[in-house]
Amino acid sequence: VRNRSWPNLLVLAVAGATALAQVIVYFTYGRSTQSAGFAAAPKIYLERGVGIDFPWTRFSVLRDGFGDKEFLFHVLLMPFAAFDDPNAGGLLAVAILNAAVATAIAGLAVAAVGPWGYAVPVLLFATSANFAIRLISLRPESLSLLLLLAGAAAAARRKAALLGAIAALYALSYTGF
């Protein structure tokens, strides 16, 4: 199943990205203040460089030193922040992140249960409103979930060095308060 599943996973990723992009455009992306907030940091990085203090952290515990608690997430969004239309760049970033999450879930499910695993991401998006609502905006939880899935797969295969590398990436990409 594993050797033949990659083409199917690629088709799932492209189809999922296209479908999710349409849903996001229709429902929320342009009106989400959280999406706009997460898109602001990469834009500032493009304008001023990486490693600067953000203007909004001056009244928080993050004011002393480098205050970006989602550094890797913001660095990965920099190419999308460079778009002339920030909504189009953000929409593409959300679609790619969601396709990656759906593909990772399907890949793990197919490895566990066979071809029926392809239905798992669809069922998950369709039956879990909280999961679907979180993934229709540009949020660092999407990258966090992707790294957690990769970490779980590495731990299951007893790949300690890979798990350590994923943990280091996770520490740079997401801090939940």
N, C-alpha and C positions, 0 to 999 in steps of 0.2 A: 504494500500500500504506500509506503514512504516514497519509493522511487517514482511512482506514477502520480503522486499527489501534488508535486510542485506546479505543474502546468494548471491544474485545477485551482490551486490556491492563487495563482497569478490572475486567472480569470475572475475569481471571487474578489480579489483585491480591487481590480479595475471596475467591476460591476458595482461593488460596494461603495467605492469612492464616488462614482457617478451618481448613484442613487442617494447617498448621504448628502452630497453637494446640493442636489435638487431640494431635498427636505430642508436643509439648513437655509438655503436662499428663501424658501417659501415661509418658513416659520420665524426664525429668530436672529440669525447672525447679525444683520445690519442694525438691530435694535438692542443688542446685548451690551450693556455697559461693562460687564466683566470682560468680554472679548476685547473691547476697545482698550481696557486697562492693561491686559496682558500683551496687547500689540504695541503699547507705548514704550516699553523698555527696549525692545529691539530697535525701534526707531531712534531712540536716544543713543543707543550704542552705535548706530550707523552715523549719527551726526557728531557725537563727541568722543567716541571710542569706548572700549571695554574697560571696566574698572573704575568708573566714575561713581560719585554718590548721586543717588536719585533725589530730585527735589522733594518728593513726597515722603521721604524717610526722615526728614529733619526733626519731626516731632514724635518719633517712635524709638523703640529699643534698637532698631537697625541703623540709627544715625551714626554711631561710632564705627568707622571702618567701612568696609564694603558691604552694602546693604541689599544685595540681590539674593534672595533666598531661592530663586528658581533660575540660577545662572545658565545652566546648560539648556534649559527650555528656551530662554530668551536668545541665546546664541544660535540655536537651531532655527529660530523664527526670523533671524536677520535677513535672509534672502527674500522672504515673503514681505517683510516690512519695506523692502526697497521697491516694491511695485508702485506704479503711479497711482493706482487706485488701492488704498489700504484695505478696503472691503474685499476686493478680489484676491489680494494676497492672503488675507486672513481666511477667506473661504477655502482657498486651495490648501492652506496649511491644515485646516480642520478636516478636510476631505482626506488628505494624505494620512494624518494621524489616525482617523477613524478606520480607514482601509487597513492600516498596519495593525491596529488592535483587532479588527475582525479577522484578518489573515492569521495573526498569531493564535487567536482563540481557535480558529478552524484547524490550523496545523496541529495544535496540541490535542484537539478533540479527535481528529482523524487518526493520529498516532495511537490514541487510547481506545477508540471504539470502531475504527474503520471508516468507510465512506459515509456512514450516518453522521459523522462528525462535522460534515459540511453544513448541516442544518443548525448546529449549535449557535453560531453567531446570529443567524437570522432569528432563531427563537429567543435568544437573549435580548436582542434589540426590541423584538416585538412584545415580549412579556414583562420586561422590567422597565417600568416608566422612569424610575430614578436613574438607572444606568443610561437610558436613551437621552434623558434630559441633560445629564452631565456631558454627554458627548456631542451635543449639537452646538456647543460654544467652544471658543478657543480657551482651553483651560490646561494648566499643567498636570492635572490628574490623568489626562490621556497618555502623556509620556510616562507618568508614574506607573500606570497600569501596564503599559508595554514593557517597562523594565521589570516590574514584578513578575509578569508572565515569563520573561526571559530568565529571571532569577530562579523561579520555580522549576523551569525546565533544566537549568544547569544543576540545581540541587538534586533533582531526581536522577540525573545522569552521573552524579558524584564528581562533577567538574569543579573542584574547589577554587582553582585559579580563575576560571571564568566567572564563577559566582562572586569572587572578590572584586574583579574588574567591574561587574555589573553593580555591585554595592557601592563602589566608588563613583560610578556614573550617577547612581541614584542619589547619593549625597549631594552631588552638584546640581541635580535637576529638580528636586522637589523637597519642600519642607512643609509638612502639614501642621498647622497650629491647632 
